């Protein structure tokens, strides 16, 4: 039986390929394919991670620009992973924001556990 992480990683690869072969059929995501992928598969997640007063389209455009390292207007798989990494980091950071005001001892944790190692 596959672990949750294995299933999640397979899902990332499969979703990437599902969208990368749309227009044109290649192994890259155009900005349109990238936008469709995020809006159709991760829109609620994006709403929880994007900066305040930012539209989904603006957030997606910024993510695309940050990930398109070689500035060719399309994302190869490794650039797509960079984007997922950025979104995951944003989500992780936002998960801590509402806990900091309650922390009297910053090194004592932040009120929840999400696998930073053994306790």
Secondary structure, DSSP 8 states (H G I E B T S, - for coil): ---HHHHHHHHHHHHHHHHHTSSSSSSSEEHHHHHHHHHHHSHHHHHHHS-TT--HHHHHHHHHHHH-TT-SSEE-HHHHHHHHHHHHHHHHHHHHHHHHTT-SSGGG--S--S-SS--
